[in-house]
Amino acid sequence: MKTMKYLCSYVLLVLFFISGIRQMVLAQIPDYDDLASRISALEKTKEDKTDTKKKFSVKVGGRVYLDTVNLSSPHTEWGNNVTSPNNVLGIREARLGVSGEGFEIFDYKAEFGLEYGSASSNVSPRLKDVYMGVKNLPVLDYVRVGHYKVESGLNYVNSSRNITAMERITPVTFFSPGRRFGGGSTYYFAQDQIRFFAGIFAAQKMDDIKYSNDDDNRNVIVNTRFTMVPYLAGEGTKYLHFGGHYLYYGNPKGKGNSFSYPNQAKVGGFARTSGNWYEIAPSNVRDYHQGGLEMLWSNGQFSVQSEFFAGSFGKGRDMYGGYIEVRYFLTGDARTYDKKTGTLGNIKMKKNLAAKVESSRSRHCDNNGYVIKSFGALETFFQWGFTDTDRVYFNDAKSGGGRTTDIVTGLNWYWNPNTRMMFEYVHSDGTRQNAFRGSEDIFGTSFRFFF
């Protein structure tokens, strides 16, 4: 009897042990629905990767910039050739496009935007990046053909999603031809830390979506740019960048080249003074040469960027420009470096802007019961820039050329890497030879997001 009692106890203990082991094993095994969903996701990923070898992938992207700009009336010390600007509230730019890659070596992009040409114009469609590229080619490495930016420096080649201020500072826009139709080759060395671009473009602008048979499209722009990043660390947030570009504009017919110089107040062509600080249009110009140097350094949350430009129409008709920019993240975040383009990449944030609803009010909540878990990233910046075209006159008369200086400072509040608010102040001084000397102040805010 006693033996039977011990035997029953032993059997019950073994059954209890086996039951415990079973529960532990089952707890580690996902249920059928979860397992099926995982298998389906893996099969889809494998299918997508295989498809890019047989067809193009399609990725939809876009951006929207909502700006408000308050422009003071220009203060003119002498002369009266600057008209009073208008304040602005509206959409600076809305852009939508598709991009992708396929057949192992091809990539493409087709992007169009809606923007204002001037304060009084209607919204019009604009042709942005529309191109196809081929990679891993012998000698040429990567070749791109289509409508895209002439590489005239660090700031301009960079996407507007990643520039610091609401506008590119004046010398950058003044010395940048913009987008043109053409083709170029980009060669990468030393694990992509050295980059060389060479291309040839049509001189005529083709931003408007229309066909033109103007004889000017026979003129060409020859362009090269060399960049190197000898130091790159901190997961792409610490770097030292050097570079330079050369640009040749050929005009065999000897027509005049007009370089219109708007002040820093313009906001994508939507907010600008109805007159310019000055305009230069030298006559009897057969060609134009331009060069530039660029530097960028970052230790993470603090960075410095600078460029210098020089252009010449020949016969002593030279002009110069440059800027320096300083950035500092109050929240310890950093901007990354993009080796593919030789420019700044997107921001690397520690925490995105985040909030949650509390079930009960407390001193940490606002009136709606929300708790701010993270405020995102805060970046302060300062820019100083200048242009000097005193040696270049309007139709070679001793008027038209001049000088400007711009001071820009502000604060960027990043909600996440794709969304930010911008607060900015600009002070611009300008002189036009034998015409006027004046200044104006601009206060701007912007809400921007892209996807």
Number of C-alpha atoms within 10 A of each C-alpha: 6 6 8 9 9 11 12 11 12 12 11 12 12 12 12 12 11 12 11 11 12 11 10 11 9 10 10 8 10 11 10 9 9 11 11 12 11 13 12 12 11 12 12 12 12 11 11 13 13 13 14 18 15 11 14 17 18 14 11 13 13 15 18 20 20 16 22 19 23 18 22 16 16 19 15 17 11 12 13 13 16 21 13 16 20 18 18 18 16 14 20 23 20 16 19 17 17 16 18 16 20 18 14 14 14 20 18 21 21 18 19 19 20 18 21 21 19 17 18 11 11 12 16 12 17 19 19 23 21 18 19 19 18 18 17 13 12 7 9 16 13 19 20 20 19 20 25 21 19 27 26 26 27 27 23 21 19 18 13 14 19 17 16 23 22 26 17 18 28 25 25 24 18 18 25 19 20 17 23 23 22 21 20 20 21 21 19 18 10 10 8 14 18 20 21 18 20 20 20 21 26 21 21 19 16 19 18 12 12 8 7 12 7 8 9 16 15 15 16 20 22 19 21 21 24 21 25 21 21 12 13 18 12 11 11 19 23 20 20 18 22 19 21 22 22 21 23 18 22 19 20 13 14 12 14 16 19 13 15 13 22 19 25 28 27 23 22 17 17 27 26 24 24 15 15 17 28 27 22 23 19 21 17 16 18 16 21 17 17 21 21 22 21 21 19 21 19 24 16 21 18 21 21 17 18 20 23 22 25 18 20 18 20 14 9 9 15 18 21 21 23 23 22 17 20 18 22 20 20 12 15 15 21 26 23 22 25 15 20 13 17 25 21 21 20 16 18 19 19 13 17 16 17 13 12 11 12 14 8 8 14 12 8 10 15 12 8 9 16 17 17 14 12 13 16 19 25 19 21 18 20 19 20 20 23 22 25 19 23 20 19 26 21 18 17 16 12 13 19 24 27 26 20 25 23 24 18 23 19 21 21 22 19 23 20 19 19 15 18 20 19 19 18 21 19 20 18 23 21 21 24 22 17 13 17 18 23 20 21 21 20 19 18 21 19 21 18 20 18 16 10
